[in-house]
Amino acid sequence: MVCAEKIRLRDEYSATVRCLRAALKNLGTKTGDEWVKGLAASKAARVECAKARRALDEHKAQHGC
Ligand SMILES: [Zn+2]
Protein backbone atom coordinates (compact mmCIF):
# COMPACT_ATOMS: atom_id res chain seq x y z
CA MET A 1 0.00 0.00 0.00
CA VAL A 2 1.29 3.43 -0.93
CA CYS A 3 0.96 6.20 1.61
CA ALA A 4 0.78 9.61 -0.09
CA GLU A 5 1.78 11.42 3.08
CA LYS A 6 4.88 9.25 3.48
CA ILE A 7 5.88 9.96 -0.12
CA ARG A 8 5.40 13.68 0.45
CA LEU A 9 7.49 13.61 3.63
CA ARG A 10 10.18 11.53 1.94
CA ASP A 11 10.33 13.95 -0.99
CA GLU A 12 10.59 16.81 1.43
CA TYR A 13 13.41 15.05 3.26
CA SER A 14 15.37 14.38 0.06
CA ALA A 15 14.94 18.03 -0.89
CA THR A 16 16.46 19.12 2.43
CA VAL A 17 19.32 16.62 1.97
CA ARG A 18 20.03 18.06 -1.49
CA CYS A 19 19.91 21.54 -0.01
CA LEU A 20 22.34 20.59 2.75
CA ARG A 21 24.77 18.98 0.28
CA ALA A 22 24.67 22.09 -1.89
CA ALA A 23 25.28 24.32 1.15
CA LEU A 24 28.27 22.23 2.23
CA LYS A 25 29.69 22.17 -1.29
CA ASN A 26 29.24 25.92 -1.50
CA LEU A 27 30.97 26.35 1.84
CA GLY A 28 34.10 24.69 0.47
CA THR A 29 34.51 27.48 -2.07
CA LYS A 30 34.17 30.35 0.44
CA THR A 31 36.64 32.25 2.62
CA GLY A 32 36.38 34.95 5.30
CA ASP A 33 32.98 36.57 5.86
CA GLU A 34 31.43 34.62 3.03
CA TRP A 35 32.53 31.42 4.71
CA VAL A 36 30.95 32.49 8.01
CA LYS A 37 27.69 33.21 6.15
CA GLY A 38 27.94 29.91 4.35
CA LEU A 39 28.51 28.12 7.64
CA ALA A 40 25.34 29.66 9.10
CA ALA A 41 23.43 28.62 5.96
CA SER A 42 24.71 25.06 6.16
CA LYS A 43 23.79 24.87 9.86
CA ALA A 44 20.27 26.06 9.04
CA ALA A 45 20.07 23.47 6.26
CA ARG A 46 21.19 20.78 8.71
CA VAL A 47 18.40 21.75 11.12
CA GLU A 48 15.82 21.61 8.31
CA CYS A 49 17.17 18.24 7.28
CA ALA A 50 16.88 16.84 10.82
CA LYS A 51 13.36 18.26 11.15
CA ALA A 52 12.22 16.64 7.90
CA ARG A 53 13.81 13.34 8.94
CA ARG A 54 11.99 13.46 12.28
CA ALA A 55 8.67 14.27 10.61
CA LEU A 56 9.11 11.26 8.31
CA ASP A 57 10.07 8.94 11.18
CA GLU A 58 7.19 10.17 13.34
CA HIS A 59 4.70 9.71 10.53
CA LYS A 60 5.93 6.15 9.89
CA ALA A 61 5.72 5.32 13.62
CA GLN A 62 2.22 6.76 14.03
CA HIS A 63 0.79 5.57 10.74
CA GLY A 64 2.55 2.23 10.60
CA CYS A 65 3.42 2.73 6.96
ZN1 LIG B 1 1.58 6.96 6.24
N, CA, C, O and the ligand as a Tripos MOL2 file, in Angstrom:
@<TRIPOS>MOLECULE
protein
  261   259    66     0     0
PROTEIN
NO_CHARGES

@<TRIPOS>ATOM
      1 N           0.8440   -1.2030    0.0000 N.3       1 MET1
      2 CA          0.0000    0.0000    0.0000 C.3       1 MET1
      3 C           0.8780    1.2510    0.0000 C.2       1 MET1
      4 O           1.8640    1.3420    0.7310 O.2       1 MET1
      5 N           0.4980    2.1950   -0.8260 N.am      2 VAL2
      6 CA          1.2870    3.4290   -0.9260 C.3       2 VAL2
      7 C           0.6460    4.5110   -0.0710 C.2       2 VAL2
      8 O          -0.5490    4.7840   -0.1800 O.2       2 VAL2
      9 N           1.4510    5.1150    0.7700 N.am      3 CYS3
     10 CA          0.9600    6.2050    1.6100 C.3       3 CYS3
     11 C           1.4270    7.5310    1.0040 C.2       3 CYS3
     12 O           2.6240    7.8050    0.9250 O.2       3 CYS3
     13 N           0.4610    8.3440    0.5810 N.am      4 ALA4
     14 CA          0.7850    9.6090   -0.0890 C.3       4 ALA4
     15 C           1.5380   10.5510    0.8430 C.2       4 ALA4
     16 O           2.4500   11.2670    0.4290 O.2       4 ALA4
     17 N           1.1380   10.5330    2.1000 N.am      5 GLU5
     18 CA          1.7830   11.4200    3.0760 C.3       5 GLU5
     19 C           3.2470   11.0160    3.2790 C.2       5 GLU5
     20 O           4.1230   11.8720    3.3970 O.2       5 GLU5
     21 N           3.4990    9.7250    3.3190 N.am      6 LYS6
     22 CA          4.8790    9.2480    3.4770 C.3       6 LYS6
     23 C           5.7270    9.6810    2.2820 C.2       6 LYS6
     24 O           6.8660   10.1190    2.4420 O.2       6 LYS6
     25 N           5.1640    9.5550    1.0980 N.am      7 ILE7
     26 CA          5.8800    9.9610   -0.1170 C.3       7 ILE7
     27 C           6.1930   11.4520   -0.0770 C.2       7 ILE7
     28 O           7.2930   11.8790   -0.4280 O.2       7 ILE7
     29 N           5.2090   12.2350    0.3550 N.am      8 ARG8
     30 CA          5.4030   13.6770    0.4460 C.3       8 ARG8
     31 C           6.5260   14.0060    1.4350 C.2       8 ARG8
     32 O           7.3980   14.8280    1.1510 O.2       8 ARG8
     33 N           6.4880   13.3470    2.6020 N.am      9 LEU9
     34 CA          7.4940   13.6110    3.6280 C.3       9 LEU9
     35 C           8.8750   13.1470    3.1700 C.2       9 LEU9
     36 O           9.8870   13.7720    3.4860 O.2       9 LEU9
     37 N           8.9020   12.0520    2.4270 N.am     10 ARG10
     38 CA         10.1830   11.5310    1.9390 C.3      10 ARG10
     39 C          10.7700   12.4700    0.8770 C.2      10 ARG10
     40 O          11.9760   12.7100    0.8380 O.2      10 ARG10
     41 N           9.8900   12.9890    0.0220 N.am     11 ASP11
     42 CA         10.3320   13.9520   -0.9920 C.3      11 ASP11
     43 C          10.8830   15.2080   -0.3240 C.2      11 ASP11
     44 O          11.9020   15.7650   -0.7330 O.2      11 ASP11
     45 N          10.1740   15.6270    0.7140 N.am     12 GLU12
     46 CA         10.5910   16.8120    1.4340 C.3      12 GLU12
     47 C          11.9660   16.5770    2.0630 C.2      12 GLU12
     48 O          12.8400   17.4420    2.0250 O.2      12 GLU12
     49 N          12.1320   15.3960    2.6370 N.am     13 TYR13
     50 CA         13.4060   15.0480    3.2570 C.3      13 TYR13
     51 C          14.5190   15.0250    2.2090 C.2      13 TYR13
     52 O          15.5930   15.5770    2.4500 O.2      13 TYR13
     53 N          14.2900   14.4060    1.0670 N.am     14 SER14
     54 CA         15.3650   14.3810    0.0600 C.3      14 SER14
     55 C          15.6970   15.7810   -0.4350 C.2      14 SER14
     56 O          16.8450   16.0740   -0.7700 O.2      14 SER14
     57 N          14.6820   16.6460   -0.4800 N.am     15 ALA15
     58 CA         14.9350   18.0320   -0.8950 C.3      15 ALA15
     59 C          15.8520   18.7230    0.1170 C.2      15 ALA15
     60 O          16.7580   19.4630   -0.2670 O.2      15 ALA15
     61 N          15.6140   18.4800    1.4140 N.am     16 THR16
     62 CA         16.4640   19.1180    2.4260 C.3      16 THR16
     63 C          17.8810   18.5410    2.3900 C.2      16 THR16
     64 O          18.8520   19.2540    2.6430 O.2      16 THR16
     65 N          17.9940   17.2490    2.0750 N.am     17 VAL17
     66 CA         19.3200   16.6230    1.9730 C.3      17 VAL17
     67 C          20.0940   17.2390    0.8070 C.2      17 VAL17
     68 O          21.2840   17.5340    0.9220 O.2      17 VAL17
     69 N          19.3980   17.4270   -0.3170 N.am     18 ARG18
     70 CA         20.0330   18.0610   -1.4870 C.3      18 ARG18
     71 C          20.4880   19.4770   -1.1440 C.2      18 ARG18
     72 O          21.5740   19.9160   -1.5220 O.2      18 ARG18
     73 N          19.6300   20.1630   -0.4240 N.am     19 CYS19
     74 CA         19.9130   21.5380   -0.0120 C.3      19 CYS19
     75 C          21.1460   21.5820    0.9000 C.2      19 CYS19
     76 O          22.0090   22.4470    0.7490 O.2      19 CYS19
     77 N          21.2130   20.6590    1.8270 N.am     20 LEU20
     78 CA         22.3420   20.5860    2.7530 C.3      20 LEU20
     79 C          23.6350   20.2740    1.9960 C.2      20 LEU20
     80 O          24.6670   20.8950    2.2520 O.2      20 LEU20
     81 N          23.5860   19.3260    1.0770 N.am     21 ARG21
     82 CA         24.7680   18.9770    0.2840 C.3      21 ARG21
     83 C          25.2640   20.1820   -0.4950 C.2      21 ARG21
     84 O          26.4630   20.4530   -0.5510 O.2      21 ARG21
     85 N          24.3140   20.9080   -1.1020 N.am     22 ALA22
     86 CA         24.6650   22.0920   -1.8920 C.3      22 ALA22
     87 C          25.3060   23.1470   -0.9910 C.2      22 ALA22
     88 O          26.2810   23.7930   -1.3760 O.2      22 ALA22
     89 N          24.7470   23.3160    0.2180 N.am     23 ALA23
     90 CA         25.2770   24.3180    1.1510 C.3      23 ALA23
     91 C          26.7010   23.9560    1.5670 C.2      23 ALA23
     92 O          27.5640   24.8280    1.6680 O.2      23 ALA23
     93 N          26.9430   22.6690    1.8060 N.am     24 LEU24
     94 CA         28.2730   22.2290    2.2270 C.3      24 LEU24
     95 C          29.2830   22.3630    1.0870 C.2      24 LEU24
     96 O          30.4370   22.7350    1.3030 O.2      24 LEU24
     97 N          28.8330   22.0550   -0.1210 N.am     25 LYS25
     98 CA         29.6910   22.1710   -1.2910 C.3      25 LYS25
     99 C          30.0670   23.6360   -1.5100 C.2      25 LYS25
    100 O          31.2170   23.9710   -1.7940 O.2      25 LYS25
    101 N          29.0750   24.4790   -1.3700 N.am     26 ASN26
    102 CA         29.2390   25.9240   -1.5050 C.3      26 ASN26
    103 C          30.2240   26.4530   -0.4630 C.2      26 ASN26
    104 O          31.0520   27.3170   -0.7510 O.2      26 ASN26
    105 N          30.1150   25.9220    0.7410 N.am     27 LEU27
    106 CA         30.9670   26.3480    1.8440 C.3      27 LEU27
    107 C          32.4460   26.1170    1.5200 C.2      27 LEU27
    108 O          33.3050   26.9160    1.8930 O.2      27 LEU27
    109 N          32.7260   25.0320    0.8310 N.am     28 GLY28
    110 CA         34.0980   24.6890    0.4700 C.3      28 GLY28
    111 C          34.7720   25.7040   -0.4460 C.2      28 GLY28
    112 O          35.9990   25.7480   -0.5370 O.2      28 GLY28
    113 N          33.9740   26.5110   -1.1140 N.am     29 THR29
    114 CA         34.5140   27.4810   -2.0690 C.3      29 THR29
    115 C          34.6560   28.8720   -1.4480 C.2      29 THR29
    116 O          35.1710   29.7910   -2.0860 O.2      29 THR29
    117 N          34.1930   29.0240   -0.1840 N.am     30 LYS30
    118 CA         34.1660   30.3530    0.4450 C.3      30 LYS30
    119 C          35.3290   30.5730    1.4020 C.2      30 LYS30
    120 O          35.9190   29.6290    1.9270 O.2      30 LYS30
    121 N          35.6410   31.8580    1.6140 N.am     31 THR31
    122 CA         36.6360   32.2450    2.6150 C.3      31 THR31
    123 C          36.1160   33.4750    3.3750 C.2      31 THR31
    124 O          35.2050   34.1590    2.9070 O.2      31 THR31
    125 N          36.6910   33.7450    4.5250 N.am     32 GLY32
    126 CA         36.3780   34.9510    5.3000 C.3      32 GLY32
    127 C          34.9130   35.0790    5.6700 C.2      32 GLY32
    128 O          34.2840   34.1130    6.1000 O.2      32 GLY32
    129 N          34.3730   36.2810    5.5000 N.am     33 ASP33
    130 CA         32.9840   36.5730    5.8610 C.3      33 ASP33
    131 C          31.9940   35.6990    5.1100 C.2      33 ASP33
    132 O          30.9860   35.2560    5.6600 O.2      33 ASP33
    133 N          32.3030   35.4620    3.8430 N.am     34 GLU34
    134 CA         31.4260   34.6180    3.0250 C.3      34 GLU34
    135 C          31.3580   33.2090    3.5890 C.2      34 GLU34
    136 O          30.3170   32.5540    3.5470 O.2      34 GLU34
    137 N          32.4850   32.7560    4.1160 N.am     35 TRP35
    138 CA         32.5340   31.4180    4.7110 C.3      35 TRP35
    139 C          31.6660   31.3730    5.9710 C.2      35 TRP35
    140 O          30.9350   30.4080    6.1940 O.2      35 TRP35
    141 N          31.7530   32.4170    6.7870 N.am     36 VAL36
    142 CA         30.9480   32.4920    8.0120 C.3      36 VAL36
    143 C          29.4640   32.4550    7.6570 C.2      36 VAL36
    144 O          28.6800   31.7650    8.3090 O.2      36 VAL36
    145 N          29.0820   33.2070    6.6130 N.am     37 LYS37
    146 CA         27.6910   33.2140    6.1460 C.3      37 LYS37
    147 C          27.2920   31.8340    5.6410 C.2      37 LYS37
    148 O          26.2000   31.3370    5.9180 O.2      37 LYS37
    149 N          28.1980   31.2390    4.9010 N.am     38 GLY38
    150 CA         27.9410   29.9080    4.3530 C.3      38 GLY38
    151 C          27.7940   28.8670    5.4500 C.2      38 GLY38
    152 O          26.9980   27.9340    5.3430 O.2      38 GLY38
    153 N          28.5830   29.0490    6.5140 N.am     39 LEU39
    154 CA         28.5100   28.1180    7.6430 C.3      39 LEU39
    155 C          27.1430   28.2120    8.3140 C.2      39 LEU39
    156 O          26.5340   27.1970    8.6530 O.2      39 LEU39
    157 N          26.6680   29.4500    8.5030 N.am     40 ALA40
    158 CA         25.3440   29.6560    9.1010 C.3      40 ALA40
    159 C          24.2690   29.0180    8.2170 C.2      40 ALA40
    160 O          23.3400   28.3880    8.7200 O.2      40 ALA40
    161 N          24.4010   29.1850    6.9000 N.am     41 ALA41
    162 CA         23.4290   28.6190    5.9610 C.3      41 ALA41
    163 C          23.4470   27.0950    6.0190 C.2      41 ALA41
    164 O          22.3970   26.4560    5.9610 O.2      41 ALA41
    165 N          24.6420   26.5120    6.1340 N.am     42 SER42
    166 CA         24.7150   25.0560    6.1610 C.3      42 SER42
    167 C          24.1690   24.5160    7.4890 C.2      42 SER42
    168 O          23.5880   23.4310    7.5320 O.2      42 SER42
    169 N          24.3590   25.2820    8.5720 N.am     43 LYS43
    170 CA         23.7930   24.8680    9.8640 C.3      43 LYS43
    171 C          22.2690   24.8910    9.8020 C.2      43 LYS43
    172 O          21.6040   23.9780   10.2930 O.2      43 LYS43
    173 N          21.7200   25.9490    9.1900 N.am     44 ALA44
    174 CA         20.2700   26.0580    9.0430 C.3      44 ALA44
    175 C          19.7460   24.9020    8.1910 C.2      44 ALA44
    176 O          18.7000   24.3280    8.4920 O.2      44 ALA44
    177 N          20.4700   24.5680    7.1390 N.am     45 ALA45
    178 CA         20.0700   23.4660    6.2640 C.3      45 ALA45
    179 C          20.0960   22.1400    7.0170 C.2      45 ALA45
    180 O          19.2570   21.2670    6.8000 O.2      45 ALA45
    181 N          21.0850   22.0110    7.9110 N.am     46 ARG46
    182 CA         21.1910   20.7810    8.7050 C.3      46 ARG46
    183 C          19.9920   20.6410    9.6470 C.2      46 ARG46
    184 O          19.4720   19.5420    9.8400 O.2      46 ARG46
    185 N          19.5630   21.7540   10.2260 N.am     47 VAL47
    186 CA         18.4040   21.7530   11.1220 C.3      47 VAL47
    187 C          17.1470   21.3510   10.3470 C.2      47 VAL47
    188 O          16.3520   20.5350   10.8150 O.2      47 VAL47
    189 N          16.9770   21.9370    9.1500 N.am     48 GLU48
    190 CA         15.8200   21.6150    8.3080 C.3      48 GLU48
    191 C          15.8160   20.1360    7.9460 C.2      48 GLU48
    192 O          14.7750   19.4790    7.9280 O.2      48 GLU48
    193 N          17.0050   19.6380    7.6590 N.am     49 CYS49
    194 CA         17.1750   18.2380    7.2820 C.3      49 CYS49
    195 C          16.7610   17.3190    8.4340 C.2      49 CYS49
    196 O          16.0530   16.3340    8.2250 O.2      49 CYS49
    197 N          17.2050   17.6460    9.6440 N.am     50 ALA50
    198 CA         16.8830   16.8400   10.8220 C.3      50 ALA50
    199 C          15.3850   16.8900   11.1110 C.2      50 ALA50
    200 O          14.7860   15.8880   11.5030 O.2      50 ALA50
    201 N          14.7820   18.0730   10.9130 N.am     51 LYS51
    202 CA         13.3630   18.2580   11.1500 C.3      51 LYS51
    203 C          12.5400   17.3940   10.1910 C.2      51 LYS51
    204 O          11.5830   16.7330   10.5940 O.2      51 LYS51
    205 N          12.9320   17.4130    8.9200 N.am     52 ALA52
    206 CA         12.2200   16.6430    7.8980 C.3      52 ALA52
    207 C          12.3600   15.1470    8.1690 C.2      52 ALA52
    208 O          11.4190   14.3770    7.9750 O.2      52 ALA52
    209 N          13.5500   14.7490    8.6210 N.am     53 ARG53
    210 CA         13.8050   13.3410    8.9410 C.3      53 ARG53
    211 C          12.9130   12.8910   10.1060 C.2      53 ARG53
    212 O          12.3460   11.7980   10.0920 O.2      53 ARG53
    213 N          12.8080   13.7700   11.1150 N.am     54 ARG54
    214 CA         11.9920   13.4570   12.2820 C.3      54 ARG54
    215 C          10.5180   13.3570   11.8990 C.2      54 ARG54
    216 O           9.8090   12.4610   12.3570 O.2      54 ARG54
    217 N          10.0630   14.2880   11.0520 N.am     55 ALA55
    218 CA          8.6650   14.2730   10.6130 C.3      55 ALA55
    219 C           8.3530   12.9570    9.8950 C.2      55 ALA55
    220 O           7.2960   12.3600   10.0970 O.2      55 ALA55
    221 N           9.2910   12.5200    9.0580 N.am     56 LEU56
    222 CA          9.1130   11.2650    8.3140 C.3      56 LEU56
    223 C           9.0730   10.0730    9.2740 C.2      56 LEU56
    224 O           8.2080    9.2040    9.1620 O.2      56 LEU56
    225 N          10.0190   10.0430   10.2190 N.am     57 ASP57
    226 CA         10.0700    8.9380   11.1820 C.3      57 ASP57
    227 C           8.8180    8.9050   12.0540 C.2      57 ASP57
    228 O           8.2660    7.8390   12.3260 O.2      57 ASP57
    229 N           8.3740   10.0940   12.4900 N.am     58 GLU58
    230 CA          7.1870   10.1700   13.3410 C.3      58 GLU58
    231 C           5.9510    9.7020   12.5880 C.2      58 GLU58
    232 O           5.1150    8.9790   13.1290 O.2      58 GLU58
    233 N           5.8480   10.1270   11.3250 N.am     59 HIS59
    234 CA          4.7030    9.7060   10.5330 C.3      59 HIS59
    235 C           4.6870    8.1810   10.3850 C.2      59 HIS59
    236 O           3.6450    7.5440   10.5430 O.2      59 HIS59
    237 N           5.8460    7.6090   10.0800 N.am     60 LYS60
    238 CA          5.9260    6.1550    9.8950 C.3      60 LYS60
    239 C           5.5620    5.4160   11.1810 C.2      60 LYS60
    240 O           4.8930    4.3830   11.1450 O.2      60 LYS60
    241 N           6.0080    5.9570   12.3230 N.am     61 ALA61
    242 CA          5.7230    5.3220   13.6200 C.3      61 ALA61
    243 C           4.2290    5.3940   13.9390 C.2      61 ALA61
    244 O           3.6370    4.4190   14.4010 O.2      61 ALA61
    245 N           3.6240    6.5650   13.6860 N.am     62 GLN62
    246 CA          2.2170    6.7580   14.0270 C.3      62 GLN62
    247 C           1.2900    6.0380   13.0700 C.2      62 GLN62
    248 O           0.2680    5.4800   13.4690 O.2      62 GLN62
    249 N           1.6630    6.0600   11.8060 N.am     63 HIS63
    250 CA          0.7930    5.5660   10.7450 C.3      63 HIS63
    251 C           1.0400    4.0980   10.4500 C.2      63 HIS63
    252 O           0.1990    3.4190    9.8600 O.2      63 HIS63
    253 N           2.1920    3.6210   10.8610 N.am     64 GLY64
    254 CA          2.5500    2.2310   10.6000 C.3      64 GLY64
    255 C           2.7230    1.9400    9.1300 C.2      64 GLY64
    256 O           2.3930    0.8540    8.6540 O.2      64 GLY64
    257 N           3.2490    2.9260    8.4080 N.am     65 CYS65
    258 CA          3.4190    2.7290    6.9610 C.3      65 CYS65
    259 C           4.8970    2.6920    6.5920 C.2      65 CYS65
    260 O           5.2360    2.5350    5.4190 O.2      65 CYS65
    261 ZN          1.5820    6.9620    6.2390 Zn       66 ZN66
@<TRIPOS>BOND
     1     1     2 1
     2     2     3 1
     3     3     4 2
     4     3     5 am
     5     5     6 1
     6     6     7 1
     7     7     8 2
     8     7     9 am
     9     9    10 1
    10    10    11 1
    11    11    12 2
    12    11    13 am
    13    13    14 1
    14    14    15 1
    15    15    16 2
    16    15    17 am
    17    17    18 1
    18    18    19 1
    19    19    20 2
    20    19    21 am
    21    21    22 1
    22    22    23 1
    23    23    24 2
    24    23    25 am
    25    25    26 1
    26    26    27 1
    27    27    28 2
    28    27    29 am
    29    29    30 1
    30    30    31 1
    31    31    32 2
    32    31    33 am
    33    33    34 1
    34    34    35 1
    35    35    36 2
    36    35    37 am
    37    37    38 1
    38    38    39 1
    39    39    40 2
    40    39    41 am
    41    41    42 1
    42    42    43 1
    43    43    44 2
    44    43    45 am
    45    45    46 1
    46    46    47 1
    47    47    48 2
    48    47    49 am
    49    49    50 1
    50    50    51 1
    51    51    52 2
    52    51    53 am
    53    53    54 1
    54    54    55 1
    55    55    56 2
    56    55    57 am
    57    57    58 1
    58    58    59 1
    59    59    60 2
    60    59    61 am
    61    61    62 1
    62    62    63 1
    63    63    64 2
    64    63    65 am
    65    65    66 1
    66    66    67 1
    67    67    68 2
    68    67    69 am
    69    69    70 1
    70    70    71 1
    71    71    72 2
    72    71    73 am
    73    73    74 1
    74    74    75 1
    75    75    76 2
    76    75    77 am
    77    77    78 1
    78    78    79 1
    79    79    80 2
    80    79    81 am
    81    81    82 1
    82    82    83 1
    83    83    84 2
    84    83    85 am
    85    85    86 1
    86    86    87 1
    87    87    88 2
    88    87    89 am
    89    89    90 1
    90    90    91 1
    91    91    92 2
    92    91    93 am
    93    93    94 1
    94    94    95 1
    95    95    96 2
    96    95    97 am
    97    97    98 1
    98    98    99 1
    99    99   100 2
   100    99   101 am
   101   101   102 1
   102   102   103 1
   103   103   104 2
   104   103   105 am
   105   105   106 1
   106   106   107 1
   107   107   108 2
   108   107   109 am
   109   109   110 1
   110   110   111 1
   111   111   112 2
   112   111   113 am
   113   113   114 1
   114   114   115 1
   115   115   116 2
   116   115   117 am
   117   117   118 1
   118   118   119 1
   119   119   120 2
   120   119   121 am
   121   121   122 1
   122   122   123 1
   123   123   124 2
   124   123   125 am
   125   125   126 1
   126   126   127 1
   127   127   128 2
   128   127   129 am
   129   129   130 1
   130   130   131 1
   131   131   132 2
   132   131   133 am
   133   133   134 1
   134   134   135 1
   135   135   136 2
   136   135   137 am
   137   137   138 1
   138   138   139 1
   139   139   140 2
   140   139   141 am
   141   141   142 1
   142   142   143 1
   143   143   144 2
   144   143   145 am
   145   145   146 1
   146   146   147 1
   147   147   148 2
   148   147   149 am
   149   149   150 1
   150   150   151 1
   151   151   152 2
   152   151   153 am
   153   153   154 1
   154   154   155 1
   155   155   156 2
   156   155   157 am
   157   157   158 1
   158   158   159 1
   159   159   160 2
   160   159   161 am
   161   161   162 1
   162   162   163 1
   163   163   164 2
   164   163   165 am
   165   165   166 1
   166   166   167 1
   167   167   168 2
   168   167   169 am
   169   169   170 1
   170   170   171 1
   171   171   172 2
   172   171   173 am
   173   173   174 1
   174   174   175 1
   175   175   176 2
   176   175   177 am
   177   177   178 1
   178   178   179 1
   179   179   180 2
   180   179   181 am
   181   181   182 1
   182   182   183 1
   183   183   184 2
   184   183   185 am
   185   185   186 1
   186   186   187 1
   187   187   188 2
   188   187   189 am
   189   189   190 1
   190   190   191 1
   191   191   192 2
   192   191   193 am
   193   193   194 1
   194   194   195 1
   195   195   196 2
   196   195   197 am
   197   197   198 1
   198   198   199 1
   199   199   200 2
   200   199   201 am
   201   201   202 1
   202   202   203 1
   203   203   204 2
   204   203   205 am
   205   205   206 1
   206   206   207 1
   207   207   208 2
   208   207   209 am
   209   209   210 1
   210   210   211 1
   211   211   212 2
   212   211   213 am
   213   213   214 1
   214   214   215 1
   215   215   216 2
   216   215   217 am
   217   217   218 1
   218   218   219 1
   219   219   220 2
   220   219   221 am
   221   221   222 1
   222   222   223 1
   223   223   224 2
   224   223   225 am
   225   225   226 1
   226   226   227 1
   227   227   228 2
   228   227   229 am
   229   229   230 1
   230   230   231 1
   231   231   232 2
   232   231   233 am
   233   233   234 1
   234   234   235 1
   235   235   236 2
   236   235   237 am
   237   237   238 1
   238   238   239 1
   239   239   240 2
   240   239   241 am
   241   241   242 1
   242   242   243 1
   243   243   244 2
   244   243   245 am
   245   245   246 1
   246   246   247 1
   247   247   248 2
   248   247   249 am
   249   249   250 1
   250   250   251 1
   251   251   252 2
   252   251   253 am
   253   253   254 1
   254   254   255 1
   255   255   256 2
   256   255   257 am
   257   257   258 1
   258   258   259 1
   259   259   260 2
@<TRIPOS>SUBSTRUCTURE
     1 MET1         2 RESIDUE 1 A MET
     2 VAL2         6 RESIDUE 1 A VAL
     3 CYS3        10 RESIDUE 1 A CYS
     4 ALA4        14 RESIDUE 1 A ALA
     5 GLU5        18 RESIDUE 1 A GLU
     6 LYS6        22 RESIDUE 1 A LYS
     7 ILE7        26 RESIDUE 1 A ILE
     8 ARG8        30 RESIDUE 1 A ARG
     9 LEU9        34 RESIDUE 1 A LEU
    10 ARG10       38 RESIDUE 1 A ARG
    11 ASP11       42 RESIDUE 1 A ASP
    12 GLU12       46 RESIDUE 1 A GLU
    13 TYR13       50 RESIDUE 1 A TYR
    14 SER14       54 RESIDUE 1 A SER
    15 ALA15       58 RESIDUE 1 A ALA
    16 THR16       62 RESIDUE 1 A THR
    17 VAL17       66 RESIDUE 1 A VAL
    18 ARG18       70 RESIDUE 1 A ARG
    19 CYS19       74 RESIDUE 1 A CYS
    20 LEU20       78 RESIDUE 1 A LEU
    21 ARG21       82 RESIDUE 1 A ARG
    22 ALA22       86 RESIDUE 1 A ALA
    23 ALA23       90 RESIDUE 1 A ALA
    24 LEU24       94 RESIDUE 1 A LEU
    25 LYS25       98 RESIDUE 1 A LYS
    26 ASN26      102 RESIDUE 1 A ASN
    27 LEU27      106 RESIDUE 1 A LEU
    28 GLY28      110 RESIDUE 1 A GLY
    29 THR29      114 RESIDUE 1 A THR
    30 LYS30      118 RESIDUE 1 A LYS
    31 THR31      122 RESIDUE 1 A THR
    32 GLY32      126 RESIDUE 1 A GLY
    33 ASP33      130 RESIDUE 1 A ASP
    34 GLU34      134 RESIDUE 1 A GLU
    35 TRP35      138 RESIDUE 1 A TRP
    36 VAL36      142 RESIDUE 1 A VAL
    37 LYS37      146 RESIDUE 1 A LYS
    38 GLY38      150 RESIDUE 1 A GLY
    39 LEU39      154 RESIDUE 1 A LEU
    40 ALA40      158 RESIDUE 1 A ALA
    41 ALA41      162 RESIDUE 1 A ALA
    42 SER42      166 RESIDUE 1 A SER
    43 LYS43      170 RESIDUE 1 A LYS
    44 ALA44      174 RESIDUE 1 A ALA
    45 ALA45      178 RESIDUE 1 A ALA
    46 ARG46      182 RESIDUE 1 A ARG
    47 VAL47      186 RESIDUE 1 A VAL
    48 GLU48      190 RESIDUE 1 A GLU
    49 CYS49      194 RESIDUE 1 A CYS
    50 ALA50      198 RESIDUE 1 A ALA
    51 LYS51      202 RESIDUE 1 A LYS
    52 ALA52      206 RESIDUE 1 A ALA
    53 ARG53      210 RESIDUE 1 A ARG
    54 ARG54      214 RESIDUE 1 A ARG
    55 ALA55      218 RESIDUE 1 A ALA
    56 LEU56      222 RESIDUE 1 A LEU
    57 ASP57      226 RESIDUE 1 A ASP
    58 GLU58      230 RESIDUE 1 A GLU
    59 HIS59      234 RESIDUE 1 A HIS
    60 LYS60      238 RESIDUE 1 A LYS
    61 ALA61      242 RESIDUE 1 A ALA
    62 GLN62      246 RESIDUE 1 A GLN
    63 HIS63      250 RESIDUE 1 A HIS
    64 GLY64      254 RESIDUE 1 A GLY
    65 CYS65      258 RESIDUE 1 A CYS
    66 ZN66       261 GROUP 0 **** ****
